[in-house]
């Protein structure tokens, strides 16, 4: 069975709804792919063991980034230190695809987000997306997945669905 491992990084509190929606959406895509002998494995820190560790928990998350094929980073109104650390870890790995998805706010953006946008504006390895609502976020995720599985399956994305072979998953 082929696998695609995705690490999802973001502020846990601010973007909780988005993280849940992404997880549900990817699991619905996974339901279509499983019969095609393909698996998308999503790493979300919420599902990681919260028991006491010998190292700091963030080190365990960083190890998961190193095992991933795709790094997806959601950025809301501010950028936390741990999420930025995860970005730096992903950037240090030449084989990982890096995707940053910004929530399109009209106001109340912290300077950490503005500084981060300037930092990555000319980065060739960093794919950037924006969204204003949950369907827009799922559209960005569908584009990322489609790009990574299109060499194995016939895939098409429109603004309401992702089509994989003869299946479709609505946003």
C-alpha positions as CSV (number, residue, x, y, z in Angstrom):
1,X,0.0,0.0,0.0
2,X,1.3,3.5,-0.9
3,X,1.1,6.2,1.7
4,X,1.1,10.0,1.8
5,X,2.1,11.4,5.2
6,X,0.9,14.9,6.0
7,X,1.8,16.9,9.0
8,X,-0.7,19.6,10.0
9,X,0.8,22.6,12.0
10,X,-1.2,25.5,13.4
11,X,-2.3,27.3,16.5
12,X,-4.3,24.7,18.3
13,X,-6.7,27.0,20.0
14,X,-7.4,29.7,17.3
15,X,-7.7,27.3,14.4
16,X,-9.3,24.3,16.1
17,X,-12.4,24.3,13.9
18,X,-10.2,24.4,10.7
19,X,-8.1,21.6,12.0
20,X,-11.2,19.5,12.7
21,X,-12.6,20.2,9.2
22,X,-9.3,19.3,7.5
23,X,-9.1,16.0,9.4
24,X,-12.7,15.1,8.5
25,X,-12.2,16.1,4.9
26,X,-9.0,14.1,4.5
27,X,-10.6,11.1,6.2
28,X,-13.5,11.3,3.6
29,X,-10.9,11.4,0.8
30,X,-9.1,8.5,2.5
31,X,-12.4,6.5,2.4
32,X,-12.3,6.8,-1.4
33,X,-8.6,5.9,-1.8
34,X,-8.5,2.9,0.5
35,X,-10.0,0.6,-2.2
36,X,-7.3,1.9,-4.6
37,X,-4.6,0.6,-2.2
38,X,-3.6,4.1,-1.2
39,X,-3.5,5.8,2.3
40,X,-3.3,9.4,3.4
41,X,-2.0,9.5,6.9
42,X,-2.6,12.8,8.7
43,X,-0.6,13.8,11.7
44,X,-2.4,16.1,14.1
45,X,-0.9,16.8,17.5
46,X,-4.4,16.4,19.1
47,X,-4.1,12.7,18.4
48,X,-0.6,12.3,19.8
49,X,0.0,10.7,23.1
50,X,-0.1,13.3,25.8
51,X,1.5,11.2,28.5
52,X,4.8,12.3,30.1
53,X,7.7,12.1,27.7
54,X,11.4,11.8,28.2
55,X,11.9,14.8,25.9
56,X,9.8,17.9,25.3
57,X,6.6,17.1,23.4
58,X,7.6,19.5,20.7
59,X,10.6,17.3,19.9
60,X,8.2,14.4,19.3
61,X,6.2,16.5,16.9
62,X,9.4,17.6,15.1
63,X,10.3,14.0,14.6
64,X,6.9,13.4,13.0
65,X,7.6,16.3,10.6
66,X,10.8,14.5,9.6
67,X,8.8,11.4,8.6
68,X,6.3,13.4,6.5
69,X,5.9,13.9,2.8
70,X,3.9,17.1,3.1
71,X,4.0,19.9,5.7
72,X,0.8,22.0,5.9
73,X,0.8,25.0,8.1
74,X,-2.3,27.0,8.9
75,X,-1.7,30.6,9.8
76,X,-4.4,32.7,11.5
77,X,-4.2,36.1,13.2
78,X,-0.8,35.3,14.8
79,X,2.1,32.9,14.5
80,X,3.2,31.1,17.6
81,X,6.7,30.0,18.4
82,X,6.0,26.3,18.2
83,X,4.3,26.5,14.8
84,X,7.3,28.6,13.5
85,X,9.7,26.0,15.0
86,X,7.8,23.3,13.0
87,X,8.1,25.4,9.9
88,X,11.9,25.7,10.4
89,X,12.1,21.9,10.9
90,X,10.2,21.3,7.6
91,X,12.3,23.8,5.8
92,X,15.5,22.0,6.9
93,X,14.3,18.8,5.1
94,X,14.8,18.9,1.4
95,X,12.4,16.1,0.5
96,X,9.3,17.5,2.2
97,X,6.7,19.7,0.4
98,X,5.9,22.8,2.3
99,X,2.5,24.5,2.1
100,X,1.4,27.5,4.1
101,X,-2.3,28.4,4.1
102,X,-3.2,31.9,5.5
103,X,-6.6,32.7,6.9
104,X,-7.5,35.9,5.0
105,X,-8.4,38.4,7.7
106,X,-9.3,41.9,6.9
107,X,-7.9,43.3,10.1
108,X,-6.3,42.3,13.4
109,X,-3.2,40.6,12.0
110,X,-0.4,40.3,14.5
111,X,3.0,41.5,13.3
112,X,4.3,37.9,13.6
113,X,2.1,37.0,10.6
114,X,3.2,40.1,8.6
115,X,6.9,39.3,9.4
116,X,6.4,35.6,8.4
117,X,4.7,36.6,5.1
118,X,7.7,38.8,4.3
119,X,10.1,36.0,5.2
120,X,8.6,33.5,2.8
121,X,7.4,35.8,0.0
122,X,10.2,34.7,-2.4
123,X,10.7,31.2,-1.1
124,X,10.5,28.8,-4.1
125,X,9.9,25.7,-1.9
126,X,6.9,27.2,0.0
127,X,3.5,26.9,-1.7
128,X,1.2,29.6,-0.4
129,X,-2.6,29.6,-0.3
130,X,-5.3,31.8,1.3
131,X,-8.8,31.1,2.4
132,X,-11.7,33.1,3.8
133,X,-14.1,30.3,4.7
134,X,-14.1,26.5,5.3
135,X,-14.9,25.6,1.7
136,X,-11.9,27.7,0.6
137,X,-9.7,25.9,3.1
138,X,-10.8,22.5,1.8
139,X,-10.2,23.7,-1.8
140,X,-6.6,24.5,-0.8
141,X,-6.2,21.1,0.8
142,X,-7.8,19.4,-2.2
143,X,-5.3,21.1,-4.5
144,X,-2.3,20.0,-2.3
145,X,-3.6,16.4,-2.3
146,X,-4.4,16.4,-6.0
147,X,-0.9,17.6,-6.8
148,X,0.6,14.7,-4.9
149,X,-1.5,11.9,-6.1
150,X,-2.1,12.9,-9.8
151,X,0.8,10.7,-11.0
152,X,-1.2,7.7,-9.7
153,X,-4.8,8.6,-10.2
154,X,-6.9,10.7,-12.4
155,X,-7.7,13.7,-10.2
156,X,-9.6,17.0,-10.7
157,X,-10.5,19.7,-8.3
158,X,-13.2,22.3,-8.7
159,X,-14.5,24.8,-6.1
160,X,-16.9,22.3,-4.6
161,X,-15.4,18.8,-5.0
162,X,-12.3,16.7,-5.5
163,X,-12.7,14.0,-8.1
164,X,-10.5,10.9,-7.8
165,X,-10.9,8.3,-10.6
166,X,-14.7,7.7,-10.5
167,X,-15.3,9.0,-7.0
168,X,-16.0,12.5,-5.7
169,X,-15.7,14.1,-2.3
170,X,-17.6,17.3,-1.7
171,X,-16.2,20.2,0.3
